[in-house]
Amino acid sequence: MSKAGTESPREMQQGAEETESEDGNDLGHEEQRASSDDRSVNEEHGTDDRSITTGDSSISQVYTSNCRTLVPKQKSSSVKTHALTLDWVFGMSHALPVFSLQDQDQLVILYGGANVAVMYDHTSNSQHLLQGHRSPISCLCVSEDRRWLVTADQGKESLVIVWDSYSGIPVRTLFDCHPEGGVATLALSKDSKHLVTVGAGAVQRVCVWDWTNETEDPLCVSELEPDHGVQNHILFNPNDSTELLSNSESQVLFYTRNNEILSYVAPKLQDRTFNKVVGELSQSVFHWKGLQALSATLIGNLVLWDMVQASSTSRALIRKPIKLFPLQEAGITVLSLTDSFIVTGDFLGHVKFYDENFKLVSWYSEFNLDPIKSISFSKEPSPICSQGYPEDCTMEAKPFVVRNFVLSTINSTVVHVNANSAESQTLIQEHCKPLYALACHPKMPFLAMGSQGGILKVWDYEQKLARCSRVFEEEKQIQVMTFDPQGFYLAVGFANGAVHVLDVCTLQSEEEDRLKYSQDCITHITFSTDSLYLATADAGKAVMVFRSNIDESLQRWKYIGRHHSHYKPIKDLLFGEYLDSTQPRLLSLGMDHRLVEYDLENDEELSILSSERIEQSAVPTCMTWYPPLTTENFLLTASDLYKMKLFNSTTKMCRKTLLGPRYGSPVEKMLVLPISKDHDSKARHMAYITKDKVGVQILPLDGNPHKCSAVLCHPTGVSALACSHDGRFVFTAGGSDCSVLSWEISLTALEAAAALGGKDLTPFYSLLEGGRDGALFHEMEDFFYYCQLRNQGIDSMETRQVSARIPLAEVSFVMRALGFFPTEQELEDMQNEVKFSRYAETGKYVTDIDLEEFIKLYVNHRPAFGISKEELQSAFDILSSPYATDGEPTINRDELLEVLQARGEHMTEEELIGCFSTLLGLNPEGGRSETGTLECEDSEHMLEREIPEEISMKTLSIDILGFPLSIRDELPASQEDILSGSEVL
């Protein structure tokens, strides 16, 4: 769970005890321990491990850092080593607490966003991002002195990472310490030496770790009974680290650690315990005196626990609830202790302070906040106030002295409170509902984002400042948005079918700019390049078009029409221009495999100009205009089979099929990046997103896997993609994680990585099993030259004309010989791809192909992954009948033959007999006799004799198709690596 380094954590601790910081504060004490696996963890998670070199020795930055090392953050000018670098996190996780790290010269807080922990310095408006988790962060905590931060996640390959807050370096990682489902909650002891984690599985495990020790196993483990409920809060006794408590909504557990044994007791707490309604438990704490404990409930009650004798005859002391009293009317969401005060946060957004006798001392109720999620007090006492301290609310009116604190609410608002002046300062106010809409201004550094809560916010992504915002009270659910190409308007589509066209500067709209012509959720929205047309697609599988009126006396946007143009959901909507013309054109792409173009010349109604089926079995996912890298104008599409296709924009002919990025899921959206001022003006690049990753790709596309790169961005799914006007940044929205991530692009790093992949055919050899020296490549060579013999005649006695090329007509035979059986449409696409490859330049067709061109054609057209057992079973289930004598689904032989001859690319009876005779071994070579008839006697009755009347799955897969006895359930090793993210930077 941890990796060994060159010096132990305890050695680092002892060395740190003898070191002083730059400002003279003693950096000793036990909190200075750090794990020796800094570098290994950094290599694992891509974090820079910086060090300070003195003479011949290299000293870890964890060893030498202090509280001023990170902040204010300095913008690094070093060369980027990755194509995409996380630059900023907009938004936060409202389910996680917020902690105050510094509160004097610098105001620094810690919070979580998606799978990243953020150290935000409000004073300098900078962030330091703690990256390392593959799943969303589920919990985090900080040490008493704020030196150590701990983050944990829930999901596959869950991690617990301990960070040094001074340097931002991970110092210890616990790998898969809770394989039952990740970590539900955790806490550090007061001396920072011990860490406790609670699993998130059905049966929770509580583990106590000495994280400064290099051992991989916890000190002790206790398994909890499911009857106690889900324990969602845990902490150490600040006076005794061998005692802990945790609570669920209904049960408080008290733990005692004795060496390697962790035992717990579960005292009964029910309504009948005090003959009063207790309410659901929120949080529990140890009293600062150590013996007592407190639990708060969501109806405002407080439960007091104390040590009592287990029985009249026993000397053993256990904790029992001894008193229940209503502390306040509002439900308590947060219970904490600071100095000599008991502190509560409630549903009304109020914070109240009580003394040890539970008497109200002071409160803050004027902040107008939502329910409190967390309260974190400064590690330093408040400085002496020159104007005197405020008075408390007791009769004595004593000075009320308390530390500054940070509040967070369930609606993603973070407020800093100066306890002396009672002044509040809003540090963060972000989206708390799923965020699906994202758009970048075409000329200015503005980023617009809209959430399901109806909040529209515009950021200056260079200055990291919010420029303006608007709340939509009526429509609320913002689904999509886009700027017009001139940057004057911002069109917003809502879940109720409404469309608002807003002024960019004010985010306001006139009544006439509120367009409501659909009852279905708007899923896509786009402007034409001249900003005269606005088109939308909705969940009703329809497209709407509006036209801007030049006459200002009329309504600004004229409704042209709505057309139900697809029978399955629309995946993309795109404006373009006709070749050699500025006339706009509109296309939509649907899951029904159809590319539809609309007639925009008729301003009275919306009609379809053409509808083309562009895929047979693959489902299109997105499209974009291909940049002018060739003399032809292309439309680029992507599909769920990890393929990209180039279509001639005029004829809609498929001109090229290419292998797309393979990072666990297909490309879901793509956009061509603007030309970068700092890069070669002739080089073009593309950004894309998959289910949970964002990537960049070098153009032109050729199937080279080293020309693309991707990084994990939103583990729960990416909902939107946008690009800055200068091509320096791409932005991703995370949907349910309520965050937007800003990624800085380094084209130099991307091209350097592509160069390392090799030149010419080297990258394509790596896509062949065994590479350049493998059996597959040698088979290709053999089949390639056999085709030359076959084309010149097997029995010819003439001198052979050896050539490096074969006729285009032979491509299909070589493909099938290699185990790839394309459909007739796929074969036609292959031939067209080669045939027209140089037609635009030379005006001539290409009629033959060499081995290098064939290899590229093969790796780009063959399936990205082999057929899995699930896919074969699914196809069988569609064709089979569930009614069988033995209960096993079967396919009737006559029905199967009828389907093969009548549906899809139907086969003739002769072709059918030829295929089955080869599959069944009756005609292994699949050839023809000199008379032209199949080499199989009594062919009319062959199928009835060799194929059973009822075909089972086993018969089809083993006896007919010849698959192995056990079809692999798993994907090929290469695909498993890709799906696990091993190829992701």
PEJO-V548197 format. One record per pair of residues at least 4 apart in sequence whose ideal C-beta (glycine too) atoms are under 6 Angstrom apart, sorted by sequence separation. I is the first residue (numbers start at 1). GAP is how many residues later the second one is. If there is no record, write none. Layout:
I:GAP
I:GAP
This chain:
7:4
21:4
37:4
59:4
61:4
65:4
102:4
133:4
142:4
143:4
178:4
188:4
189:4
224:4
269:4
297:4
310:4
346:4
354:4
355:4
385:4
409:4
431:4
451:4
472:4
483:4
484:4
494:4
509:4
527:4
528:4
538:4
566:4
590:4
639:4
679:4
714:4
724:4
758:4
761:4
770:4
780:4
792:4
806:4
822:4
831:4
832:4
838:4
849:4
857:4
858:4
867:4
876:4
884:4
898:4
899:4
902:4
907:4
913:4
916:4
928:4
929:4
941:4
942:4
943:4
951:4
954:4
955:4
956:4
957:4
963:4
971:4
7:5
27:5
42:5
53:5
59:5
80:5
112:5
113:5
121:5
143:5
153:5
164:5
178:5
189:5
199:5
236:5
247:5
257:5
287:5
309:5
338:5
418:5
441:5
460:5
484:5
502:5
503:5
528:5
549:5
577:5
578:5
615:5
647:5
648:5
689:5
724:5
734:5
758:5
766:5
769:5
770:5
772:5
815:5
816:5
822:5
849:5
867:5
891:5
901:5
907:5
917:5
918:5
934:5
951:5
971:5
977:5
978:5
20:6
21:6
102:6
198:6
199:6
237:6
271:6
296:6
310:6
345:6
354:6
355:6
391:6
392:6
408:6
450:6
493:6
537:6
589:6
638:6
675:6
757:6
765:6
770:6
884:6
901:6
917:6
929:6
936:6
957:6
42:7
51:7
52:7
101:7
111:7
120:7
142:7
163:7
164:7
188:7
246:7
255:7
256:7
271:7
286:7
336:7
417:7
440:7
459:7
460:7
483:7
502:7
527:7
549:7
578:7
647:7
648:7
660:7
688:7
723:7
733:7
765:7
769:7
815:7
882:7
900:7
19:8
152:8
198:8
236:8
295:8
310:8
344:8
353:8
392:8
407:8
449:8
492:8
501:8
536:8
588:8
599:8
626:8
637:8
768:8
838:8
918:8
51:9
100:9
101:9
110:9
118:9
119:9
141:9
161:9
162:9
187:9
209:9
210:9
245:9
255:9
285:9
335:9
353:9
415:9
416:9
439:9
458:9
482:9
500:9
526:9
549:9
575:9
576:9
645:9
646:9
687:9
698:9
722:9
731:9
732:9
768:9
837:9
880:9
39:10
51:10
151:10
162:10
197:10
208:10
307:10
343:10
389:10
390:10
406:10
448:10
458:10
491:10
535:10
587:10
599:10
626:10
636:10
646:10
835:10
880:10
16:11
17:11
38:11
50:11
98:11
99:11
109:11
140:11
186:11
207:11
208:11
244:11
253:11
254:11
284:11
334:11
352:11
389:11
415:11
416:11
438:11
481:11
525:11
546:11
547:11
575:11
598:11
685:11
686:11
697:11
721:11
731:11
835:11
880:11
52:12
150:12
161:12
196:12
208:12
234:12
293:12
307:12
308:12
332:12
333:12
341:12
342:12
389:12
405:12
446:12
447:12
457:12
489:12
490:12
501:12
534:12
586:12
596:12
597:12
624:12
634:12
635:12
645:12
673:12
834:12
879:12
900:12
923:12
98:13
108:13
116:13
117:13
139:13
185:13
243:13
253:13
283:13
333:13
351:13
414:13
437:13
480:13
524:13
546:13
547:13
574:13
597:13
685:13
686:13
695:13
696:13
720:13
729:13
730:13
923:13
137:14
138:14
148:14
149:14
159:14
160:14
183:14
184:14
194:14
195:14
207:14
233:14
281:14
282:14
292:14
305:14
332:14
404:14
414:14
447:14
456:14
478:14
479:14
490:14
500:14
522:14
523:14
533:14
623:14
635:14
643:14
644:14
672:14
673:14
695:14
718:14
719:14
922:14
106:15
107:15
116:15
138:15
231:15
242:15
251:15
331:15
350:15
404:15
445:15
479:15
523:15
545:15
573:15
596:15
684:15
695:15
729:15
812:15
834:15
16:16
96:16
107:16
137:16
138:16
149:16
184:16
194:16
195:16
205:16
206:16
281:16
282:16
291:16
305:16
306:16
330:16
331:16
413:16
435:16
445:16
455:16
479:16
499:16
522:16
523:16
532:16
584:16
622:16
633:16
644:16
670:16
671:16
719:16
791:16
106:17
160:17
231:17
330:17
402:17
445:17
454:17
477:17
572:17
594:17
595:17
620:17
621:17
643:17
693:17
115:18
135:18
147:18
182:18
205:18
230:18
279:18
280:18
303:18
304:18
330:18
412:18
433:18
434:18
454:18
477:18
498:18
520:18
521:18
544:18
570:18
571:18
642:18
670:18
717:18
788:18
13:19
92:19
93:19
180:19
181:19
229:19
278:19
279:19
304:19
433:19
475:19
520:19
594:19
595:19
620:19
621:19
693:19
694:19
713:19
787:19
917:19
13:20
93:20
133:20
135:20
181:20
204:20
229:20
279:20
349:20
412:20
431:20
433:20
518:20
520:20
542:20
543:20
570:20
571:20
593:20
642:20
669:20
714:20
716:20
914:20
92:21
115:21
178:21
180:21
229:21
303:21
349:21
382:21
411:21
475:21
497:21
618:21
619:21
667:21
668:21
716:21
913:21
12:22
38:22
91:22
229:22
279:22
381:22
382:22
454:22
497:22
542:22
543:22
568:22
569:22
593:22
638:22
692:22
134:23
228:23
301:23
475:23
497:23
568:23
618:23
667:23
692:23
714:23
787:23
808:23
9:24
89:24
158:24
347:24
431:24
566:24
568:24
642:24
112:25
301:25
302:25
378:25
452:25
541:25
567:25
665:25
692:25
9:26
133:26
300:26
377:26
378:26
495:26
566:26
640:26
665:26
691:26
808:26
913:26
920:26
9:27
89:27
155:27
204:27
300:27
345:27
517:27
663:27
916:27
8:28
34:28
112:28
154:28
300:28
377:28
450:28
591:28
713:28
7:29
89:29
132:29
153:29
300:29
493:29
638:29
689:29
300:30
345:30
362:30
375:30
376:30
663:30
5:31
152:31
249:31
300:31
361:31
362:31
450:31
565:31
589:31
783:31
5:32
249:32
252:32
299:32
300:32
375:32
390:32
493:32
689:32
130:33
198:33
298:33
448:33
537:33
3:34
117:34
152:34
247:34
374:34
491:34
589:34
661:34
783:34
2:35
71:35
372:35
373:35
385:35
198:36
296:36
373:36
537:36
687:36
3:37
71:37
220:37
247:37
373:37
382:37
470:37
499:37
132:38
196:38
228:38
333:38
334:38
362:38
382:38
535:38
694:38
172:39
245:39
296:39
333:39
336:39
338:39
370:39
371:39
468:39
808:39
128:40
220:40
222:40
369:40
370:40
612:40
220:41
334:41
370:41
437:41
442:41
709:41
807:41
919:41
220:42
222:42
439:42
441:42
479:42
480:42
517:42
820:42
86:43
99:43
252:43
436:43
437:43
439:43
442:43
479:43
482:43
484:43
491:43
493:43
512:43
513:43
563:43
565:43
658:43
687:43
805:43
22:44
139:44
148:44
437:44
439:44
443:44
482:44
485:44
512:44
561:44
659:44
21:45
101:45
138:45
141:45
143:45
442:45
480:45
486:45
543:45
561:45
621:45
627:45
658:45
805:45
139:46
141:46
144:46
154:46
441:46
485:46
560:46
624:46
804:46
139:47
141:47
185:47
187:47
189:47
194:47
484:47
526:47
528:47
621:47
622:47
624:47
661:47
663:47
707:47
185:48
187:48
190:48
245:48
276:48
622:48
624:48
706:48
72:49
143:49
162:49
185:49
187:49
208:49
237:49
288:49
524:49
526:49
571:49
574:49
576:49
71:50
233:50
274:50
282:50
285:50
571:50
572:50
673:50
239:51
282:51
533:51
535:51
572:51
676:51
706:51
72:52
189:52
269:52
283:52
285:52
669:52
671:52
73:53
265:53
267:53
674:53
72:54
579:54
673:54
696:54
893:54
73:55
528:56
698:56
893:56
367:57
627:57
706:57
70:58
704:59
890:60
891:60
545:61
890:61
890:62
888:64
254:65
338:65
784:67
679:68
629:71
876:77
824:81
823:82
45:87
761:91
764:91
764:92
767:92
764:95
69:97
69:98
70:98
869:98
67:99
66:100
869:100
65:101
62:102
65:102
62:105
61:106
866:106
62:107
62:109
865:110
31:112
31:114
31:116
41:129
34:130
38:131
41:132
38:133
35:136
34:137
35:137
703:157
30:161
31:161
2:170
657:172
1:173
1:174
654:175
1:176
656:177
33:179
659:201
658:202
662:202
9:203
657:203
657:204
632:208
616:209
631:209
1:215
642:222
146:233
712:272
711:273
710:274
711:274
103:275
98:276
100:276
104:276
97:277
99:277
100:278
461:281
438:282
440:282
443:282
436:283
439:283
442:283
438:284
440:284
447:284
449:291
438:293
438:295
109:297
435:298
436:299
103:301
434:301
434:302
435:303
122:305
100:306
431:307
98:308
98:310
664:314
664:315
94:316
98:316
662:316
94:318
92:320
663:321
92:338
94:338
91:339
125:339
91:340
136:579
135:580
114:600
115:600
83:613
114:620
114:623
114:625
83:626
113:626
84:627
91:647
91:648
91:649
90:650
89:652
88:654
87:655
87:657
84:659
85:659
83:663
80:666
83:666
82:667
83:667
81:668
80:669
82:903
